[in-house]
Amino acid sequence: MAEYVSNLNPQPVKLKFEKVYHPCFLQSKKRYVGYMFSNEGQILPKFDSKGIETIRRDFCPLASKALKKCLKVLFDTKDISKVKEKFQKICTNLNCANIRLNDLFLSKIYRGYDSYKHDRNPLTEIIKNNVLRDPNYEPNVGDRVPYVIVSGSPKSVLASLAKSRISDK
């Protein structure tokens, strides 16, 4: 295809084959996912995603893994019912506690306590509670701080439901 397009254009314009996605989803600029073919002789595609939940670190690993598995099923079978089955299996594993606890933790980069506008967000709440337990706890700026959101009443503030690995269980 690159050769065909290059022949349509005057010299020195030459199209270089980079990669083709099939099938793919384009969510928005710089946010896409699909099976990538990066050279003309490639037979098996490679799963590739940019800017979506499968690679972003501000989502819990369970969400990233679940989305990736469901997308692969969709790309392989093109059958929504198979995607539904896969997602239900993931939810069943979650309900039966067959998921690693680490897959439920979120993590955020710590920017320093004074850089946050208010202390009613999960990260500052965790730092504040852990510093009360241990004054030497405060992480370095740029460190990732893992936490999990536990269940609470519907009127609970999200920050109050955040728990770290060292906070009271």
NUDO-346329 format. One record per residue: residue number from 1; residue in one letter; x, y, z of N, C-alpha, C, O in turn. Coordinates in nm, 3 decimals, padded with zeros to 5 digits. Layout:
BEGIN
<NUM "a" <X Y Z> <X Y Z> <X Y Z> <X Y Z>>;
...
***
This chain:
BEGIN
<1 "m" <00.083 -00.118 00.000> <00.000 00.000 00.000> <00.088 00.126 00.000> <00.058 00.222 -00.070>>;
<2 "a" <00.196 00.125 00.079> <00.285 00.241 00.084> <00.346 00.267 -00.053> <00.359 00.382 -00.095>>;
<3 "e" <00.381 00.161 -00.123> <00.440 00.176 -00.257> <00.339 00.235 -00.355> <00.373 00.320 -00.436>>;
<4 "y" <00.214 00.190 -00.346> <00.108 00.239 -00.435> <00.087 00.389 -00.415> <00.081 00.464 -00.512>>;
<5 "v" <00.077 00.433 -00.289> <00.055 00.575 -00.259> <00.177 00.656 -00.299> <00.163 00.767 -00.351>>;
<6 "s" <00.297 00.604 -00.278> <00.420 00.675 -00.316> <00.425 00.698 -00.467> <00.470 00.804 -00.511>>;
<7 "n" <00.379 00.601 -00.545> <00.379 00.614 -00.691> <00.280 00.720 -00.740> <00.298 00.774 -00.848>>;
<8 "l" <00.177 00.749 -00.662> <00.078 00.850 -00.699> <00.130 00.992 -00.679> <00.076 01.087 -00.735>>;
<9 "n" <00.234 01.007 -00.598> <00.287 01.139 -00.564> <00.417 01.167 -00.639> <00.490 01.075 -00.674>>;
<10 "p" <00.445 01.296 -00.664> <00.570 01.331 -00.734> <00.692 01.306 -00.643> <00.680 01.304 -00.520>>;
<11 "q" <00.808 01.289 -00.706> <00.934 01.271 -00.632> <00.963 01.400 -00.556> <00.929 01.505 -00.610>>;
<12 "p" <01.019 01.404 -00.444> <01.073 01.298 -00.361> <00.974 01.247 -00.257> <01.016 01.182 -00.161>>;
<13 "v" <00.843 01.274 -00.273> <00.744 01.231 -00.175> <00.735 01.079 -00.177> <00.708 01.017 -00.280>>;
<14 "k" <00.760 01.020 -00.060> <00.754 00.875 -00.049> <00.689 00.840 00.084> <00.733 00.887 00.189>>;
<15 "l" <00.585 00.760 00.079> <00.516 00.718 00.200> <00.589 00.599 00.260> <00.618 00.501 00.190>>;
<16 "k" <00.618 00.608 00.387> <00.686 00.498 00.456> <00.584 00.424 00.540> <00.510 00.485 00.618>>;
<17 "f" <00.578 00.293 00.525> <00.487 00.210 00.604> <00.533 00.211 00.749> <00.649 00.180 00.778>>;
<18 "e" <00.442 00.246 00.839> <00.478 00.245 00.980> <00.402 00.137 01.054> <00.462 00.043 01.106>>;
<19 "k" <00.270 00.150 01.060> <00.190 00.047 01.125> <00.045 00.062 01.084> <-00.001 00.169 01.044>>;
<20 "v" <-00.026 -00.050 01.095> <-00.168 -00.055 01.062> <-00.239 -00.117 01.181> <-00.190 -00.214 01.240>>;
<21 "y" <-00.353 -00.062 01.216> <-00.435 -00.118 01.323> <-00.561 -00.179 01.264> <-00.635 -00.113 01.191>>;
<22 "h" <-00.583 -00.307 01.296> <-00.707 -00.371 01.253> <-00.735 -00.490 01.342> <-00.653 -00.582 01.348>>;
<23 "p" <-00.846 -00.492 01.410> <-00.944 -00.386 01.431> <-00.891 -00.284 01.532> <-00.789 -00.306 01.597>>;
<24 "c" <-00.962 -00.174 01.542> <-00.918 -00.072 01.637> <-01.035 00.016 01.681> <-01.139 00.023 01.616>>;
<25 "f" <-01.013 00.083 01.794> <-01.104 00.186 01.844> <-01.023 00.314 01.859> <-00.915 00.313 01.918>>;
<26 "l" <-01.075 00.422 01.806> <-01.014 00.553 01.824> <-01.107 00.632 01.915> <-01.213 00.677 01.873>>;
<27 "q" <-01.065 00.648 02.041> <-01.149 00.717 02.139> <-01.142 00.868 02.118> <-01.245 00.935 02.116>>;
<28 "s" <-01.024 00.920 02.103> <-01.000 01.061 02.074> <-00.854 01.075 02.035> <-00.781 00.976 02.029>>;
<29 "k" <-00.812 01.196 02.007> <-00.672 01.217 01.971> <-00.581 01.163 02.081> <-00.599 01.194 02.198>>;
<30 "k" <-00.484 01.082 02.042> <-00.386 01.022 02.133> <-00.447 00.920 02.228> <-00.384 00.885 02.329>>;
<31 "r" <-00.566 00.871 02.200> <-00.630 00.769 02.282> <-00.692 00.664 02.189> <-00.800 00.685 02.134>>;
<32 "y" <-00.621 00.552 02.174> <-00.669 00.448 02.083> <-00.617 00.312 02.126> <-00.523 00.301 02.205>>;
<33 "v" <-00.680 00.208 02.072> <-00.643 00.071 02.103> <-00.674 -00.016 01.982> <-00.769 00.010 01.909>>;
<34 "g" <-00.594 -00.118 01.962> <-00.621 -00.210 01.852> <-00.512 -00.313 01.838> <-00.414 -00.315 01.912>>;
<35 "y" <-00.532 -00.400 01.740> <-00.429 -00.496 01.702> <-00.340 -00.428 01.600> <-00.388 -00.379 01.497>>;
<36 "m" <-00.211 -00.426 01.627> <-00.116 -00.352 01.544> <-00.033 -00.448 01.459> <00.016 -00.551 01.507>>;
<37 "f" <-00.020 -00.412 01.332> <00.072 -00.479 01.241> <00.179 -00.376 01.207> <00.148 -00.272 01.149>>;
<38 "s" <00.305 -00.404 01.242> <00.409 -00.303 01.223> <00.501 -00.328 01.105> <00.582 -00.242 01.070>>;
<39 "n" <00.490 -00.444 01.042> <00.565 -00.466 00.918> <00.482 -00.551 00.823> <00.391 -00.623 00.866>>;
<40 "e" <00.512 -00.545 00.699> <00.428 -00.607 00.597> <00.424 -00.759 00.606> <00.326 -00.820 00.564>>;
<41 "g" <00.527 -00.822 00.659> <00.530 -00.967 00.669> <00.470 -01.021 00.798> <00.465 -01.143 00.817>>;
<42 "q" <00.426 -00.933 00.885> <00.374 -00.976 01.015> <00.241 -01.047 00.999> <00.149 -00.996 00.935>>;
<43 "i" <00.230 -01.167 01.058> <00.107 -01.246 01.047> <00.021 -01.229 01.171> <-00.100 -01.205 01.161>>;
<44 "l" <00.082 -01.240 01.290> <00.006 -01.226 01.414> <00.015 -01.083 01.464> <00.124 -01.027 01.473>>;
<45 "p" <-00.099 -01.022 01.496> <-00.097 -00.883 01.543> <-00.050 -00.873 01.687> <-00.047 -00.971 01.761>>;
<46 "k" <-00.014 -00.752 01.725> <00.025 -00.721 01.863> <-00.079 -00.626 01.921> <-00.116 -00.528 01.857>>;
<47 "f" <-00.126 -00.655 02.042> <-00.220 -00.566 02.110> <-00.146 -00.439 02.147> <-00.041 -00.444 02.212>>;
<48 "d" <-00.198 -00.324 02.106> <-00.133 -00.196 02.132> <-00.238 -00.095 02.176> <-00.345 -00.085 02.116>>;
<49 "s" <-00.207 -00.021 02.281> <-00.300 00.081 02.329> <-00.222 00.205 02.370> <-00.110 00.196 02.420>>;
<50 "k" <-00.282 00.319 02.347> <-00.221 00.447 02.382> <-00.324 00.535 02.453> <-00.432 00.560 02.400>>;
<51 "g" <-00.289 00.580 02.572> <-00.370 00.678 02.643> <-00.499 00.630 02.704> <-00.574 00.711 02.760>>;
<52 "i" <-00.528 00.500 02.696> <-00.654 00.452 02.755> <-00.625 00.375 02.884> <-00.509 00.359 02.923>>;
<53 "e" <-00.729 00.329 02.949> <-00.720 00.269 03.081> <-00.632 00.145 03.087> <-00.586 00.109 03.196>>;
<54 "t" <-00.607 00.078 02.974> <-00.525 -00.043 02.979> <-00.380 -00.014 03.013> <-00.308 -00.104 03.055>>;
<55 "i" <-00.335 00.109 02.995> <-00.196 00.141 03.025> <-00.179 00.254 03.126> <-00.069 00.276 03.176>>;
<56 "r" <-00.285 00.326 03.156> <-00.273 00.438 03.249> <-00.254 00.386 03.391> <-00.319 00.289 03.430>>;
<57 "r" <-00.167 00.449 03.466> <-00.138 00.403 03.601> <-00.228 00.467 03.706> <-00.215 00.437 03.824>>;
<58 "d" <-00.319 00.556 03.665> <-00.408 00.617 03.764> <-00.538 00.539 03.778> <-00.633 00.587 03.840>>;
<59 "f" <-00.544 00.420 03.721> <-00.656 00.329 03.740> <-00.605 00.207 03.815> <-00.485 00.179 03.812>>;
<60 "c" <-00.694 00.135 03.883> <-00.647 00.015 03.952> <-00.612 -00.092 03.847> <-00.675 -00.097 03.742>>;
<61 "p" <-00.513 -00.175 03.876> <-00.472 -00.277 03.780> <-00.585 -00.369 03.737> <-00.587 -00.416 03.623>>;
<62 "l" <-00.681 -00.396 03.826> <-00.794 -00.482 03.788> <-00.872 -00.422 03.672> <-00.907 -00.494 03.578>>;
<63 "a" <-00.898 -00.293 03.676> <-00.972 -00.227 03.567> <-00.894 -00.235 03.437> <-00.951 -00.260 03.331>>;
<64 "s" <-00.763 -00.212 03.444> <-00.680 -00.218 03.324> <-00.677 -00.357 03.265> <-00.692 -00.375 03.144>>;
<65 "k" <-00.657 -00.458 03.351> <-00.652 -00.596 03.304> <-00.786 -00.641 03.248> <-00.792 -00.708 03.145>>;
<66 "a" <-00.895 -00.604 03.316> <-01.029 -00.643 03.270> <-01.059 -00.582 03.134> <-01.110 -00.651 03.045>>;
<67 "l" <-01.029 -00.454 03.117> <-01.054 -00.389 02.988> <-00.972 -00.453 02.878> <-01.022 -00.477 02.768>>;
<68 "k" <-00.845 -00.480 02.906> <-00.758 -00.541 02.805> <-00.810 -00.679 02.765> <-00.814 -00.711 02.646>>;
<69 "k" <-00.849 -00.760 02.863> <-00.902 -00.894 02.832> <-01.029 -00.885 02.750> <-01.047 -00.959 02.653>>;
<70 "c" <-01.119 -00.794 02.787> <-01.245 -00.780 02.714> <-01.223 -00.729 02.572> <-01.288 -00.775 02.479>>;
<71 "l" <-01.132 -00.635 02.556> <-01.101 -00.585 02.421> <-01.041 -00.694 02.334> <-01.074 -00.705 02.216>>;
<72 "k" <-00.952 -00.776 02.391> <-00.893 -00.886 02.314> <-01.001 -00.985 02.270> <-00.998 -01.032 02.156>>;
<73 "v" <-01.094 -01.015 02.359> <-01.204 -01.106 02.322> <-01.286 -01.044 02.210> <-01.323 -01.113 02.115>>;
<74 "l" <-01.315 -00.915 02.220> <-01.392 -00.847 02.115> <-01.317 -00.847 01.983> <-01.376 -00.877 01.879>>;
<75 "f" <-01.189 -00.815 01.985> <-01.110 -00.812 01.862> <-01.097 -00.951 01.800> <-01.099 -00.966 01.678>>;
<76 "d" <-01.083 -01.054 01.886> <-01.065 -01.191 01.835> <-01.195 -01.252 01.783> <-01.194 -01.321 01.681>>;
<77 "t" <-01.307 -01.226 01.852> <-01.433 -01.293 01.817> <-01.534 -01.203 01.748> <-01.621 -01.251 01.675>>;
<78 "k" <-01.524 -01.072 01.771> <-01.623 -00.975 01.721> <-01.764 -01.011 01.769> <-01.863 -00.988 01.699>>;
<79 "d" <-01.771 -01.068 01.890> <-01.897 -01.116 01.947> <-01.916 -01.052 02.085> <-01.843 -01.085 02.179>>;
<80 "i" <-02.013 -00.962 02.096> <-02.038 -00.891 02.222> <-02.078 -00.988 02.333> <-02.043 -00.965 02.449>>;
<81 "s" <-02.149 -01.095 02.301> <-02.189 -01.191 02.405> <-02.067 -01.258 02.468> <-02.070 -01.290 02.587>>;
<82 "k" <-01.962 -01.280 02.391> <-01.837 -01.338 02.445> <-01.768 -01.236 02.538> <-01.710 -01.274 02.640>>;
<83 "v" <-01.776 -01.109 02.502> <-01.720 -01.004 02.587> <-01.797 -01.000 02.719> <-01.737 -00.987 02.826>>;
<84 "k" <-01.928 -01.010 02.710> <-02.012 -01.011 02.830> <-01.977 -01.129 02.920> <-01.966 -01.113 03.042>>;
<85 "e" <-01.958 -01.247 02.861> <-01.920 -01.366 02.938> <-01.787 -01.343 03.009> <-01.772 -01.376 03.127>>;
<86 "k" <-01.691 -01.288 02.937> <-01.559 -01.263 02.995> <-01.569 -01.165 03.111> <-01.508 -01.186 03.216>>;
<87 "f" <-01.646 -01.058 03.092> <-01.661 -00.958 03.198> <-01.732 -01.018 03.320> <-01.695 -00.989 03.434>>;
<88 "q" <-01.834 -01.100 03.296> <-01.904 -01.165 03.407> <-01.811 -01.258 03.484> <-01.820 -01.268 03.606>>;
<89 "k" <-01.722 -01.326 03.413> <-01.625 -01.414 03.479> <-01.531 -01.332 03.567> <-01.498 -01.374 03.678>>;
<90 "i" <-01.488 -01.217 03.518> <-01.400 -01.129 03.597> <-01.474 -01.081 03.722> <-01.417 -01.078 03.831>>;
<91 "c" <-01.601 -01.042 03.706> <-01.681 -00.996 03.820> <-01.704 -01.108 03.921> <-01.701 -01.085 04.042>>;
<92 "t" <-01.726 -01.230 03.872> <-01.743 -01.345 03.961> <-01.616 -01.369 04.040> <-01.621 -01.393 04.161>>;
<93 "n" <-01.502 -01.362 03.974> <-01.374 -01.377 04.045> <-01.356 -01.270 04.151> <-01.302 -01.297 04.259>>;
<94 "l" <-01.401 -01.149 04.122> <-01.392 -01.041 04.220> <-01.483 -01.069 04.339> <-01.442 -01.052 04.454>>;
<95 "n" <-01.606 -01.111 04.312> <-01.701 -01.141 04.420> <-01.658 -01.259 04.505> <-01.688 -01.263 04.624>>;
<96 "c" <-01.588 -01.354 04.445> <-01.541 -01.473 04.518> <-01.403 -01.452 04.580> <-01.345 -01.546 04.634>>;
<97 "a" <-01.352 -01.332 04.571> <-01.220 -01.297 04.625> <-01.108 -01.377 04.558> <-01.010 -01.413 04.624>>;
<98 "n" <-01.123 -01.405 04.430> <-01.018 -01.474 04.354> <-00.928 -01.375 04.281> <-00.860 -01.411 04.184>>;
<99 "i" <-00.927 -01.252 04.326> <-00.846 -01.145 04.266> <-00.738 -01.107 04.367> <-00.764 -01.101 04.487>>;
<100 "r" <-00.618 -01.082 04.319> <-00.511 -01.036 04.408> <-00.549 -00.899 04.465> <-00.597 -00.812 04.393>>;
<101 "l" <-00.526 -00.882 04.593> <-00.559 -00.756 04.659> <-00.485 -00.639 04.595> <-00.539 -00.529 04.585>>;
<102 "n" <-00.361 -00.662 04.552> <-00.283 -00.555 04.488> <-00.349 -00.503 04.361> <-00.325 -00.389 04.322>>;
<103 "d" <-00.433 -00.585 04.296> <-00.501 -00.542 04.175> <-00.613 -00.441 04.202> <-00.668 -00.383 04.109>>;
<104 "l" <-00.646 -00.421 04.329> <-00.752 -00.327 04.365> <-00.698 -00.192 04.412> <-00.775 -00.099 04.434>>;
<105 "f" <-00.567 -00.181 04.427> <-00.507 -00.057 04.475> <-00.489 00.043 04.362> <-00.446 00.008 04.252>>;
<106 "l" <-00.523 00.167 04.390> <-00.495 00.280 04.301> <-00.361 00.337 04.345> <-00.314 00.307 04.455>>;
<107 "s" <-00.299 00.416 04.262> <-00.178 00.486 04.307> <-00.171 00.622 04.237> <-00.206 00.636 04.120>>;
<108 "k" <-00.126 00.717 04.312> <-00.110 00.854 04.261> <00.030 00.903 04.294> <00.091 00.859 04.392>>;
<109 "i" <00.080 00.993 04.213> <00.211 01.053 04.240> <00.193 01.164 04.343> <00.107 01.251 04.328>>;
<110 "y" <00.275 01.160 04.447> <00.269 01.260 04.553> <00.346 01.384 04.510> <00.462 01.376 04.472>>;
<111 "r" <00.279 01.500 04.517> <00.340 01.626 04.471> <00.385 01.714 04.587> <00.431 01.826 04.565>>;
<112 "g" <00.372 01.666 04.708> <00.404 01.749 04.825> <00.275 01.801 04.887> <00.184 01.842 04.815>>;
<113 "y" <00.266 01.798 05.018> <00.141 01.830 05.087> <00.090 01.969 05.053> <-00.031 01.988 05.039>>;
<114 "d" <00.178 02.066 05.041> <00.135 02.205 05.017> <00.086 02.230 04.875> <00.027 02.335 04.849>>;
<115 "s" <00.110 02.138 04.784> <00.069 02.161 04.645> <-00.078 02.126 04.619> <-00.128 02.149 04.509>>;
<116 "y" <-00.146 02.070 04.719> <-00.288 02.036 04.703> <-00.373 02.149 04.757> <-00.342 02.206 04.862>>;
<117 "k" <-00.482 02.182 04.686> <-00.566 02.296 04.725> <-00.641 02.270 04.855> <-00.659 02.360 04.936>>;
<118 "h" <-00.685 02.146 04.874> <-00.757 02.112 04.997> <-00.717 01.971 05.037> <-00.662 01.896 04.957>>;
<119 "d" <-00.746 01.938 05.161> <-00.704 01.806 05.208> <-00.817 01.703 05.202> <-00.811 01.600 05.269>>;
<120 "r" <-00.920 01.729 05.123> <-01.031 01.634 05.111> <-01.019 01.552 04.983> <-01.117 01.531 04.913>>;
<121 "n" <-00.900 01.506 04.954> <-00.883 01.410 04.847> <-00.813 01.288 04.905> <-00.745 01.300 05.006>>;
<122 "p" <-00.829 01.171 04.844> <-00.777 01.048 04.904> <-00.628 01.052 04.937> <-00.587 01.004 05.043>>;
<123 "l" <-00.548 01.108 04.850> <-00.404 01.106 04.871> <-00.363 01.186 04.995> <-00.287 01.136 05.078>>;
<124 "t" <-00.413 01.307 05.007> <-00.374 01.388 05.123> <-00.432 01.332 05.252> <-00.371 01.343 05.358>>;
<125 "e" <-00.549 01.271 05.244> <-00.610 01.208 05.362> <-00.522 01.093 05.412> <-00.501 01.078 05.532>>;
<126 "i" <-00.472 01.013 05.319> <-00.386 00.900 05.355> <-00.255 00.951 05.416> <-00.211 00.901 05.520>>;
<127 "i" <-00.194 01.049 05.352> <-00.068 01.103 05.403> <-00.088 01.159 05.544> <-00.009 01.132 05.634>>;
<128 "k" <-00.196 01.235 05.561> <-00.223 01.296 05.692> <-00.242 01.188 05.800> <-00.184 01.199 05.908>>;
<129 "n" <-00.320 01.085 05.771> <-00.344 00.978 05.869> <-00.217 00.899 05.899> <-00.192 00.864 06.015>>;
<130 "n" <-00.137 00.872 05.799> <-00.015 00.795 05.821> <00.092 00.877 05.893> <00.171 00.821 05.969>>;
<131 "v" <00.096 01.008 05.870> <00.192 01.093 05.941> <00.153 01.102 06.089> <00.241 01.114 06.174>>;
<132 "l" <00.023 01.096 06.120> <-00.019 01.094 06.260> <00.032 00.970 06.331> <00.070 00.976 06.448>>;
<133 "r" <00.034 00.857 06.260> <00.086 00.732 06.317> <00.239 00.734 06.327> <00.297 00.689 06.425>>;
<134 "d" <00.302 00.786 06.222> <00.449 00.787 06.215> <00.494 00.919 06.153> <00.478 00.938 06.032>>;
<135 "p" <00.548 01.011 06.232> <00.588 01.142 06.179> <00.692 01.136 06.067> <00.707 01.233 05.992>>;
<136 "n" <00.761 01.025 06.053> <00.862 01.011 05.948> <00.805 00.950 05.821> <00.880 00.916 05.729>>;
<137 "y" <00.673 00.934 05.814> <00.612 00.862 05.701> <00.612 00.939 05.570> <00.624 00.877 05.464>>;
<138 "e" <00.598 01.070 05.572> <00.571 01.145 05.449> <00.661 01.101 05.333> <00.784 01.105 05.345>>;
<139 "p" <00.600 01.059 05.222> <00.680 01.013 05.107> <00.751 01.130 05.039> <00.718 01.246 05.062>>;
<140 "n" <00.847 01.097 04.956> <00.918 01.198 04.878> <00.830 01.245 04.764> <00.745 01.171 04.715>>;
<141 "v" <00.850 01.369 04.722> <00.777 01.421 04.606> <00.813 01.335 04.485> <00.931 01.308 04.459>>;
<142 "g" <00.711 01.292 04.412> <00.733 01.206 04.296> <00.711 01.059 04.324> <00.700 00.979 04.231>>;
<143 "d" <00.703 01.021 04.453> <00.676 00.880 04.487> <00.530 00.847 04.457> <00.442 00.933 04.469>>;
<144 "r" <00.506 00.724 04.418> <00.369 00.678 04.399> <00.318 00.628 04.534> <00.385 00.552 04.603>>;
<145 "v" <00.198 00.671 04.569> <00.137 00.631 04.696> <00.017 00.543 04.664> <-00.081 00.590 04.606>>;
<146 "p" <00.023 00.414 04.702> <-00.089 00.323 04.674> <-00.198 00.336 04.781> <-00.169 00.358 04.899>>;
<147 "y" <-00.322 00.321 04.737> <-00.435 00.322 04.830> <-00.553 00.248 04.768> <-00.557 00.224 04.648>>;
<148 "v" <-00.647 00.214 04.853> <-00.767 00.146 04.808> <-00.887 00.220 04.867> <-00.878 00.278 04.975>>;
<149 "i" <-00.998 00.219 04.796> <-01.121 00.280 04.846> <-01.207 00.169 04.904> <-01.240 00.073 04.834>>;
<150 "v" <-01.243 00.181 05.031> <-01.327 00.081 05.097> <-01.472 00.126 05.094> <-01.501 00.242 05.067>>;
<151 "s" <-01.563 00.033 05.122> <-01.705 00.069 05.118> <-01.741 00.152 05.241> <-01.677 00.142 05.345>>;
<152 "g" <-01.843 00.233 05.226> <-01.889 00.318 05.333> <-02.033 00.360 05.306> <-02.096 00.310 05.214>>;
<153 "s" <-02.082 00.450 05.386> <-02.220 00.496 05.367> <-02.228 00.581 05.240> <-02.128 00.639 05.198>>;
<154 "p" <-02.346 00.589 05.180> <-02.361 00.668 05.057> <-02.324 00.815 05.073> <-02.287 00.880 04.976>>;
<155 "k" <-02.334 00.867 05.195> <-02.304 01.009 05.217> <-02.158 01.032 05.256> <-02.118 01.146 05.281>>;
<156 "s" <-02.079 00.926 05.262> <-01.938 00.939 05.299> <-01.861 01.018 05.194> <-01.888 01.008 05.074>>;
<157 "v" <-01.767 01.096 05.240> <-01.676 01.167 05.151> <-01.574 01.065 05.101> <-01.521 00.986 05.180>>;
<158 "l" <-01.546 01.066 04.972> <-01.456 00.968 04.912> <-01.321 00.963 04.985> <-01.268 00.855 05.008>>;
<159 "a" <-01.267 01.078 05.020> <-01.136 01.082 05.086> <-01.135 01.004 05.217> <-01.034 00.945 05.253>>;
<160 "s" <-01.247 01.003 05.288> <-01.252 00.931 05.415> <-01.256 00.780 05.396> <-01.233 00.705 05.491>>;
<161 "l" <-01.285 00.734 05.275> <-01.290 00.591 05.246> <-01.159 00.536 05.192> <-01.147 00.416 05.166>>;
<162 "a" <-01.060 00.622 05.175> <-00.930 00.579 05.122> <-00.846 00.520 05.234> <-00.834 00.580 05.342>>;
<163 "k" <-00.787 00.404 05.209> <-00.701 00.337 05.306> <-00.571 00.297 05.238> <-00.571 00.251 05.124>>;
<164 "s" <-00.461 00.315 05.309> <-00.332 00.273 05.255> <-00.299 00.136 05.309> <-00.374 00.081 05.390>>;
<165 "r" <-00.188 00.081 05.266> <-00.147 -00.051 05.313> <-00.110 -00.050 05.460> <-00.123 -00.152 05.528>>;
<166 "i" <-00.065 00.064 05.512> <-00.023 00.067 05.652> <-00.128 00.128 05.744> <-00.109 00.129 05.866>>;
<167 "s" <-00.237 00.179 05.688> <-00.341 00.236 05.774> <-00.423 00.124 05.835> <-00.406 00.007 05.798>>;
<168 "d" <-00.511 00.159 05.927> <-00.591 00.056 05.992> <-00.678 -00.014 05.889> <-00.743 00.049 05.807>>;
<169 "k" <-00.678 -00.143 05.897> <-00.742 -00.226 05.795> <-00.890 -00.220 05.807> <-00.961 -00.284 05.730>>;
***
